[in-house]
Amino acid sequence: MDPSQVLDLNQTLPTASFDAGYSILMVVVALALVLLNGFFVLSEFSIVKVRRSKLEEMVKEKKVGAKKALEVTSRLDTYLSACQLGITLSSLALGWIGEPAIAEMLEIPLANLGFNGVVIHTIAFIIAFSIITLLHVVLGELVPKSIAIAIADKAVLWIARPLHWFWILFLPCIKIFDFLAAMTLKLFGIKPAKESELTHSEEEIKIIASESQKGGVLDEFETEIIRNAVDFSDTVAKEVMTPRKDMICLNKQKTYAENMQTICEYKHTRFPYIDGSKDTILGMIHIRDIVQNELSDKSENLDAFVKPLILVPENISISKVLVMMNKERSHTALVIDEYGGTAGILTMEDIMEEIIGEIKSENEEDSYKKLAENIYEFQGRCDIETVEEMLLISYDEDLEQVTIGGYVFNLLGRLPVVGDRIEDELCYYEVKKMDGNSIERVKVVKKTNKDEEE
């Protein structure tokens, strides 16, 4: 053998060994970058997904990392910027280091297959690019995202401290990038939105509740409470009060025996106490005081049992009335109309029913009764929303009447009598019972496609 050939071979072997070792090292670095990318994706999703209330609970339990995690989520905007910077840097570095390293490792076995240089480079690039993309998407994106969504409260404890260190290290860069992004948005007339300020609208909350019910997270009752709570502040006193005409009162101008007869007949817990007229309400009498009176001295002067009432306008939000009731420690409010007269009585029970649904007392008559498919009989004071819910219909949003009795009265355009029938584009209506000049019960039949064809 030619000595010069031996010398060349000896010089080549160390170089080839060095190149292979370097390529393996770069592949290891590429895998580390994939995991680093996954760390920032895990961080981003976990700090957004975790509930602050859960973190506060873990801080009280003195769980390791909970305090730092709460600090991170309290400054969500800047830490999300840190996550985005980390994802960008690791992704760029992965493309710069990973693809060439894998491609270089593939070139030697491809050369042994007899391909020329251009073909080897092309095939190696395609395979290397595919491998890097697969690792980046699966291990660097999808897996950490799924972990964060599944166990956000645990994941945020793992990532909080290292993410905080990264944030400190790159804080100047983060501030510069945030400033440049804000200036760019400003050029287009867009006000930068902070992630921490983003909230759900009322309709979105209702949709979320409905979707949670479909997914089995909430039951029907819980969903209804959420929907009612969202609408709570939009409801005003006149929509839920007992109207003036339906108020059962004790009267100062009646004898004690007559008032006791009223108490026994209606079995209410509280009664308004009037002086002849419902516009002259002296206060509220609790049945408990009457019972105690009957068991002791049996005084026939009801004035001694009168408690003051809260006075509220009929268009006040019931959420404000509830605050007033708690402050004054009163369960009843007198609703005043625009002329200063009595519009009705509003109790705490009326308000609570707007959240948890109707609370039936032992002696209360049903507000509606199903007679057949698409046929119901409603109390005249039953609200329009209940009729819509039962019959799956929708009245005009600008409707002035709030009860079905008032609506039918308005349709007739005159004083109703039992047996009156009328219709609109949605239903047929029949007056079944009157209480003075008011409709007490009305039969409602929903129109169907068959009815419209006839």
C-alpha positions in Angstrom: 0.0 0.0 0.0 1.1 3.5 -0.8 2.3 5.2 2.4 0.6 8.5 1.3 -2.8 6.7 1.2 -2.3 5.5 4.7 -1.5 9.0 5.8 -4.6 10.4 4.1 -6.8 7.7 5.7 -5.4 8.5 9.2 -6.2 12.2 8.7 -9.7 11.5 7.4 -10.9 9.3 10.3 -10.6 11.9 13.1 -12.4 14.4 11.0 -15.3 12.1 10.2 -15.5 11.1 13.8 -15.6 14.7 14.8 -18.4 15.5 12.3 -20.5 12.6 13.4 -20.1 13.5 17.1 -21.0 17.1 16.4 -24.1 16.1 14.4 -25.3 13.9 17.3 -24.7 16.8 19.7 -26.7 19.1 17.6 -29.6 16.5 17.4 -29.6 16.4 21.2 -29.7 20.2 21.3 -32.6 20.1 18.8 -34.5 17.7 21.1 -33.8 20.0 24.0 -35.2 22.9 22.0 -38.3 20.9 21.3 -38.8 20.4 25.0 -38.0 24.0 25.7 -40.7 25.0 23.2 -43.1 22.6 25.0 -42.3 24.3 28.3 -43.3 27.7 27.0 -46.5 26.3 25.4 -47.3 24.5 28.7 -46.7 27.8 30.5 -48.9 29.8 28.2 -51.9 27.6 28.4 -51.6 26.7 32.1 -51.5 30.4 33.3 -54.5 31.2 31.2 -56.5 28.1 32.1 -55.9 28.0 35.9 -58.5 29.7 38.1 -57.3 32.4 40.4 -59.6 31.2 43.1 -57.9 27.7 42.9 -54.5 29.3 43.3 -55.6 31.4 46.3 -56.9 28.2 47.9 -53.5 26.4 47.3 -51.7 29.4 48.8 -53.8 29.0 52.0 -52.8 25.3 51.9 -49.1 26.4 51.6 -48.5 24.2 48.5 -45.0 24.6 47.0 -45.0 27.0 44.1 -48.5 28.3 44.7 -47.5 31.8 45.8 -45.2 32.3 42.8 -47.9 30.9 40.5 -50.4 33.4 41.9 -47.9 36.2 41.3 -47.4 35.1 37.7 -51.1 34.9 36.9 -51.6 38.3 38.6 -49.4 39.8 35.8 -50.8 37.8 33.0 -50.1 40.2 30.2 -46.3 40.5 30.7 -45.9 36.7 31.4 -47.8 35.8 28.3 -45.4 38.0 26.3 -42.5 36.1 27.9 -44.1 32.8 26.8 -44.5 34.1 23.2 -40.9 35.3 23.2 -39.7 31.9 24.5 -41.8 30.0 21.9 -40.4 32.2 19.1 -36.8 31.9 20.1 -36.9 28.1 20.7 -38.7 27.6 17.4 -36.2 29.7 15.4 -33.3 28.0 17.1 -34.8 24.6 16.4 -35.1 25.3 12.7 -31.6 26.7 12.6 -29.9 23.8 14.4 -32.2 20.8 14.2 -32.8 20.5 10.4 -29.1 20.8 9.4 -28.0 18.4 12.1 -30.5 15.6 11.1 -29.9 16.2 7.4 -26.1 15.9 7.9 -26.6 12.6 9.7 -28.7 11.3 6.8 -26.3 12.2 4.0 -23.8 9.4 4.7 -26.3 6.5 4.5 -27.9 8.1 1.4 -24.4 8.5 -0.2 -23.9 4.7 0.3 -27.0 4.1 -1.8 -25.3 5.7 -4.8 -27.2 9.0 -5.0 -25.5 12.1 -6.4 -24.9 15.2 -4.3 -28.0 17.2 -5.3 -30.4 14.3 -4.7 -28.8 13.4 -1.4 -29.1 17.0 -0.1 -32.8 17.2 -1.3 -33.8 13.9 0.2 -32.0 14.6 3.5 -33.6 18.1 3.7 -37.1 16.7 3.2 -36.7 13.9 5.7 -35.0 16.2 8.3 -37.7 18.9 7.8 -40.5 16.3 8.3 -38.9 14.9 11.5 -38.3 18.4 13.0 -41.9 19.4 12.1 -43.3 16.3 13.6 -41.4 16.7 16.8 -42.2 20.4 17.0 -45.9 20.0 16.5 -46.4 16.8 18.6 -43.9 17.2 21.5 -43.5 21.0 21.3 -47.1 22.0 20.9 -50.0 19.5 21.1 -48.8 17.4 24.1 -47.9 20.3 26.4 -51.1 22.1 25.4 -53.2 19.0 26.3 -51.3 18.6 29.6 -52.0 22.3 30.5 -55.7 22.0 29.7 -56.0 18.7 31.7 -54.1 19.6 34.8 -53.6 23.4 34.7 -53.6 23.8 38.5 -50.7 21.3 38.8 -48.8 22.4 35.7 -48.8 26.1 36.8 -46.9 25.1 40.0 -44.2 23.4 37.9 -43.6 26.3 35.5 -44.1 29.4 37.6 -40.6 29.7 39.0 -38.6 28.9 35.8 -40.9 31.1 33.8 -40.3 33.9 36.3 -36.5 33.5 35.9 -36.9 33.7 32.1 -39.1 36.8 32.5 -36.4 38.6 34.6 -33.7 37.6 32.1 -35.5 38.9 29.1 -37.6 41.7 30.7 -35.9 44.5 28.7 -36.7 42.7 25.4 -40.2 41.9 26.5 -40.9 45.6 27.3 -39.5 46.7 23.9 -41.5 44.2 22.0 -44.7 45.1 23.8 -44.1 48.8 23.1 -43.4 48.2 19.4 -46.6 46.0 19.2 -48.7 48.7 20.9 -47.3 51.4 18.5 -48.1 49.2 15.5 -51.6 48.8 16.6 -51.9 52.5 17.3 -51.0 53.2 13.7 -54.1 51.2 12.6 -56.3 53.0 15.2 -56.6 49.9 17.4 -56.4 50.1 21.2 -54.2 47.3 22.6 -56.3 44.9 24.6 -54.9 43.3 27.8 -55.6 39.7 28.2 -56.4 40.3 31.9 -59.1 42.7 30.9 -60.9 40.4 28.5 -64.2 39.3 30.0 -67.2 37.4 28.8 -70.4 39.2 27.9 -73.7 38.2 29.5 -74.8 36.2 26.4 -71.4 34.4 26.3 -71.8 33.4 30.0 -75.2 31.9 29.2 -73.8 30.0 26.2 -70.9 28.7 28.4 -73.5 27.5 31.0 -75.5 25.8 28.3 -72.5 24.1 26.8 -71.4 23.0 30.3 -74.8 21.5 30.8 -74.6 19.6 27.5 -71.1 18.3 28.6 -72.5 17.1 31.9 -70.6 19.6 34.0 -73.7 21.4 35.2 -77.2 20.0 35.7 -80.4 21.8 34.5 -81.0 23.5 37.8 -77.5 24.9 38.1 -77.6 26.2 34.5 -80.9 27.9 35.2 -79.5 29.6 38.3 -76.5 30.9 36.3 -78.8 32.2 33.5 -81.1 33.9 36.1 -78.2 35.4 37.9 -76.9 37.0 34.7 -80.3 38.6 34.1 -80.7 39.5 37.7 -79.5 43.1 37.6 -81.6 43.8 34.5 -84.8 43.0 36.3 -86.8 45.9 37.9 -89.2 45.9 40.8 -92.4 46.2 38.8 -91.6 43.0 36.9 -91.6 40.8 39.9 -93.7 42.5 42.6 -97.1 41.5 43.7 -99.3 44.1 42.0 -101.5 46.4 44.0 -104.7 44.6 43.0 -103.4 41.3 44.3 -102.2 42.7 47.6 -103.9 41.1 50.6 -103.9 43.6 53.4 -104.9 44.0 57.0 -107.0 47.1 57.5 -106.9 49.5 60.5 -110.5 50.4 59.9 -111.6 46.8 60.3 -112.2 45.0 63.5 -109.6 42.7 65.0 -111.8 39.7 64.3 -112.2 40.7 60.6 -108.4 41.0 60.3 -107.9 37.6 62.0 -110.3 36.1 59.4 -108.2 37.5 56.6 -105.0 36.1 58.2 -106.6 32.6 58.5 -108.0 32.7 55.0 -104.8 33.6 53.1 -102.2 32.2 55.5 -99.4 34.6 54.5 -96.3 35.2 56.6 -96.5 39.0 56.3 -99.4 41.4 55.6 -99.4 45.1 54.6 -101.3 47.1 57.1 -103.4 49.9 55.6 -105.6 52.7 56.8 -108.6 52.3 54.6 -106.8 52.6 51.3 -103.9 50.8 49.7 -102.4 54.2 49.1 -102.2 54.7 52.9 -99.9 51.8 54.0 -98.9 52.1 57.6 -96.3 49.3 57.5 -96.0 45.5 57.6 -97.3 43.0 60.2 -95.6 39.7 60.7 -97.8 36.7 61.5 -95.3 35.6 64.2 -96.2 38.7 66.3 -99.9 37.9 65.9 -99.4 34.3 67.1 -97.4 35.5 70.1 -100.2 38.0 70.9 -102.8 35.2 70.7 -100.8 33.1 73.1 -100.2 36.0 75.6 -102.2 39.1 76.4 -104.4 39.0 73.2 -104.3 42.7 72.5 -106.7 43.7 69.7 -104.7 46.8 68.7 -102.7 45.8 65.6 -100.8 49.1 65.6 -98.4 47.7 68.2 -97.2 45.1 65.7 -96.5 47.3 62.7 -93.0 47.4 61.3 -91.7 50.0 58.8 -91.5 49.2 55.1 -88.7 50.1 52.6 -90.1 52.4 49.9 -88.7 51.9 46.3 -89.6 53.2 42.9 -91.1 50.6 40.4 -88.2 50.9 38.0 -85.4 50.2 40.5 -83.2 47.2 39.9 -84.1 44.3 42.2 -80.4 43.8 42.9 -80.4 47.3 44.5 -83.6 46.4 46.4 -81.9 43.3 47.8 -79.0 45.4 49.1 -81.4 47.7 50.7 -83.3 44.9 52.4 -80.1 43.4 53.8 -79.0 46.8 55.1 -82.3 47.6 56.7 -82.9 43.9 57.8 -86.3 44.0 56.1 -87.9 41.3 53.9 -90.5 43.5 52.3 -90.5 46.7 50.2 -93.4 48.9 49.2 -93.2 49.7 45.4 -94.3 53.3 44.6 -95.5 54.3 41.1 -94.6 57.6 39.3 -97.5 59.4 40.9 -96.5 58.4 44.5 -99.3 55.8 44.8 -98.9 52.2 45.7 -97.8 50.0 42.8 -97.3 46.8 44.7 -95.4 44.9 47.3 -92.0 43.3 46.7 -90.7 40.6 49.1 -87.3 39.0 49.4 -88.9 35.7 48.3 -90.0 37.4 45.0 -86.4 38.5 44.5 -84.8 35.1 45.3 -87.3 33.4 42.9 -85.6 35.4 40.1 -82.4 33.5 40.8 -83.4 30.0 41.9 -86.8 29.8 40.3 -90.3 29.7 41.7 -90.7 28.9 45.4 -94.0 27.2 46.0 -95.7 27.7 49.3 -98.1 25.0 50.6 -101.2 27.1 49.8 -100.1 28.6 46.6 -102.0 27.9 43.4 -100.0 26.9 40.3 -99.3 29.8 38.0 -99.8 27.6 35.0 -101.3 24.1 34.2 -100.6 22.1 31.1 -103.9 20.9 29.5 -102.5 19.2 26.4 -99.7 19.5 23.9 -99.2 23.2 23.2 -102.2 24.1 25.4 -101.8 25.7 28.8 -103.9 27.6 31.3 -102.1 30.5 33.0 -102.8 32.7 35.9 -103.4 36.2 34.6 -100.5 37.6 36.6 -98.1 34.9 35.1 -95.2 36.8 33.4 -94.8 36.8 29.7 -91.4 35.1 29.9 -93.0 32.0 31.5 -95.5 31.8 28.7 -92.7 32.0 26.1 -90.7 29.3 27.9 -93.7 26.9 28.2 -94.9 27.3 24.6 -91.5 27.9 23.0 -92.7 31.2 21.4 -91.3 34.7 21.4 -93.3 37.9 21.8 -92.2 41.3 20.6 -89.2 42.5 22.7 -90.8 46.0 22.9 -94.0 44.6 24.5 -95.2 46.9 27.3 -97.3 44.3 29.2 -95.3 42.1 31.6 -98.1 39.6 32.4 -100.2 37.3 30.1 -103.4 38.8 31.7 -102.4 42.3 30.8 -101.4 41.2 27.3 -104.8 39.6 26.6 -106.6 42.6 28.2 -104.7 44.9 25.7 -105.5 42.6 22.8 -109.2 42.8 23.6 -109.1 46.6 23.9 -112.0 46.5 26.4 -113.1 45.1 29.7 -112.8 41.3 29.4 -115.6 38.9 30.3 -115.4 35.2 30.9 -115.5 33.3 27.6 -113.9 36.1 25.5 -111.7 34.7 22.7 -109.0 36.4 20.7 -105.9 35.5 18.7 -102.6 37.0 17.5 -100.0 35.6 15.1 -98.7 33.2 17.8 -101.6 31.8 19.9 -105.3 31.6 20.6 -106.5 33.1 23.9 -109.6 32.4 26.0 -110.5 34.2 29.2 -111.5 31.5 31.7 -111.9 33.4 35.0 -112.1 37.0 36.1 -111.3 38.8 39.4 -113.2 42.1 39.3 -111.8 43.9 36.2 -108.7 41.7 36.0 -108.1 38.5 34.1 -107.5 35.8 36.7 -106.9 32.8 34.4 -106.5 32.5 30.7 -106.3 29.5 28.3 -103.5 29.8 25.7 -103.3 27.5 22.6 -100.2 27.7 20.5 -100.7 27.9 16.8 -99.1 25.2 14.7 -98.3 24.9 11.0 -101.5 22.8 10.6 -103.5 25.7 12.1 -101.9 28.2 9.8 -102.6 26.0 6.7 -106.3 25.8 7.7 
